[in-house]
Amino acid sequence: MSGNLDRPAAVTRAIWLLIGGAVLVAAGGMVTAAVSFDTLRQVAAATVPDDMVRSTMWLYRGVGALFVLASAGLVFVAGRTRGGDVRFRRATTALSLAVVVVVSLSAVLVGTHILALLGVLPILLGIVLLGRPAAVEWFAGHPGPGRFDDRTFGEGSKYDV
């Protein structure tokens, strides 16, 4: 628990911003996936055939499901970042950027719910906060997996022979 007390406020804020943004993207994805055939038929031109409307409906459902899955992954990785492992910080940053790119591109090319677009803003802020010098120093101070800090096998440790 002492690691949580030493965690910089930037890391805590970044994690909560990432989780909040992921929740907004997931909510937007669920709304996007819930578009019905009748709704799309009403907004489509009368010359558009029903098969194309059905295809568009399935495209919206796929994009919505992608948003939900990507958001779930982001929440998982962001939660694991709290422990201070630099690998999860990198994974969180990479997945966050991927979510931002996918949501932005799908908003331009396919169209999506406004909640998904609003979720991109806190995710971007979270990425910026994870790159702050205090956060980077805090992550650099934690030993990675399979590595030990100097206190583990230093002089006077319980492993000293």
N, C-alpha and C positions, 0 to 999 in steps of 0.2 A: 504493500500500500504506500510505501514511502515514495515510489516512482510517481504516483499520482499527485502527491503534494508538490513535487519538484517540476511538474509539467507546466510549461509556459502557458499563459492565457491565450496566446495566439493559436496554439495547438488545440486547446479545448474549443475555442470559438470556431476554428476551421472544421473540426469534426462535426460540431452541431450544425454548421452551415451546410456541409456536405450531406448530412442526413436529412436536413430539412429540404434541401434542393432535390434530393432523390425521392423524397415523399411526394413533392409536387410533380416531378416528372412521372412517377408511377400513377398518381391520380389522373394526370393528363392522358397517360397511356390507357388507363381503364376507360376513361370517357371516350377516347378515340376508338378503342376496340368495341365500344357499345353502340356504335352507329348502326342504325337499322337500314334495311333496304328501302323502306318507305321514305325515310328522311332523305336519303341520297336521291331517290327517284324524284322527290319534290324539287330539289335544287338543281337537278340535271336538266339540260335542254330536252325538249320533246323529241328531237331527232336522235338522241343517244339511245342505242338499243339496251334492252334489259340485261343482256349478257355483260355488257361493258359496266353497267351499274353494279352488277353482282361482283365482277372482278375488282372494281374499286372498293366495294365493301370488304372483300377479303384482304385487299391491300391495307386498308385502314386497320383491320383486325390484327394483321401481322405486325404492322408498325406499333400498334398499341401493346401487343404482347412483348415485342422487343423492348419497348420502354420499361415495362414492368420488370422484365428479367434483368435488364441492365441496372435498374435502380436497386433491385434486391442485391445484386452483386456489389454495387457501390456501398450500400449500407453495411454489408458484411465486412468488406475490406476496410471501410472507414472505422468501424467498431474495433477491428483488430489493430488499427494504427495507434489507438490510445496507449497500447503497451510500450511503445517506443521502438519497435523493430523497424529499422530503416527500409527493409524489403517491403513491408506493408505501406510505408509512406510512398515509396516509388509506385507500387501497384495502385494505390489510391489515386495518385496524381495521373497515372496513365489511363486508368479506367474513367476518371472524371473527365479528362480531355476527350476520350472516346465518346462518352455520353453527350458532351457538349456538341461535338461534331455531328453525331448521328441525329440528335434532336434538331439542330440547326438545319442540316441538309434535308431532313424529312419535312421540316416546316416549309422550306422553300419548294421542294419538289413534289411532295405529296399533300401536305397540309396536315395540321395537327391541332390539338386543343391548346388554348392559351396557357393553361396551367403548366403544360410541359415546357413551353417557352419561358414562363416565369421561373421555373425551376432551374433554368440554366444560370441565372444571375447569382444565386447563393452558391452554386457549385463553383463558378468562376472565382468568387470571393474566397471560398474555402481553399482552392488551389493556390491562390496568392498568399493566403495566410500560412499555408504549409511551407512555402518557400521563404518565409521571413527568416532573418539571421538567427533569431532566438530559437525558432523551431528547428532549424537545421542543426544548430549546436546541440540542442537537446537530443535529437535523434542520433547525432554522431557520438554522443556520450554513452549510448547504450551498446553493450556488446551484441554482436550478431549471433545467429545460431552456430554452435560449435566453436565459438570464440569465448574467451574468458577475459574479464577485466583484470587489472594488475592485482586487485585485492584478493582474488581467488587463490592464486598460487604464489603470492608474494612471501617475503620473509615473515616468519612468525605466524603463518596461516596453519590451520589444522592439518594441511597436507604436507607440511614441511617435514623432511626426513633427516 
